[in-house]
């Protein structure tokens, strides 16, 4: 069985034993994930344990800004490391798009509680569709479910999730297209 090709590359033949070596791209993905998810989540968890915020959604305005600023710094550090160690351009573009989207959301957050969940889910679907083709747009149903859940939980209004999805999709797709 052959390995899954990297976006923009052709499939590689499998070895004679029928197995392939683990892709080095997994390491790049793990490094990106460390700075874009693991470290930010650890920071949020630490803040909850110290009583600095009530839950992992960090709904209060000033607390959201602190968390988002920390996440921006973590993601920027991850981008620098990916670049310095020669990560594939598509991987760097993905994390850059995350950083620019987060900056756009951070600019809105002091005035309005835009939905980060809707923005991230829509931006993710947009970048996956740009990488793997339009059939991935079927995953837009997940964006609708995420958005519905945010309204149903009364964490956001319908306007906040619609604008979050629009900003996330547009900023992530635009940035990803330029950075790739």
JOKA-V817702 format. One record per residue. N is the residue number from 1. PSI is psi as a letter, one per 40 degrees, with the letter a starting at -180 (NA if undefined). Layout:
n=[N;N]
psi=[PSI;PSI]
//
This chain:
n=[1;2;3;4;5;6;7;8;9;10;11;12;13;14;15;16;17;18;19;20;21;22;23;24;25;26;27;28;29;30;31;32;33;34;35;36;37;38;39;40;41;42;43;44;45;46;47;48;49;50;51;52;53;54;55;56;57;58;59;60;61;62;63;64;65;66;67;68;69;70;71;72;73;74;75;76;77;78;79;80;81;82;83;84;85;86;87;88;89;90;91;92;93;94;95;96;97;98;99;100;101;102;103;104;105;106;107;108;109;110;111;112;113;114;115;116;117;118;119;120;121;122;123;124;125;126;127;128;129;130;131;132;133;134;135;136;137;138;139;140;141;142;143;144;145;146;147;148;149;150;151;152;153;154;155;156;157;158;159;160;161;162;163;164;165;166;167;168;169;170;171;172;173;174;175;176;177;178;179;180]
psi=[h;i;i;h;i;i;h;e;i;i;i;i;i;i;i;d;e;e;i;i;i;h;h;e;d;d;d;d;d;d;d;d;d;d;d;e;d;d;d;d;d;d;d;d;d;d;d;d;d;e;e;d;i;d;i;e;e;g;d;h;d;d;d;d;d;d;d;d;d;d;d;d;d;d;d;d;d;d;d;d;d;d;d;d;e;f;i;i;d;d;d;d;d;d;d;d;d;d;d;d;d;d;d;d;d;d;d;d;d;d;d;i;g;i;h;d;d;d;d;d;d;d;d;d;d;d;d;d;d;d;d;e;i;e;d;d;e;d;e;d;d;d;d;d;d;d;d;d;d;d;d;d;e;f;d;i;i;d;d;d;d;d;d;d;d;d;d;d;d;d;d;d;d;d;d;d;d;d;d;NA]
//
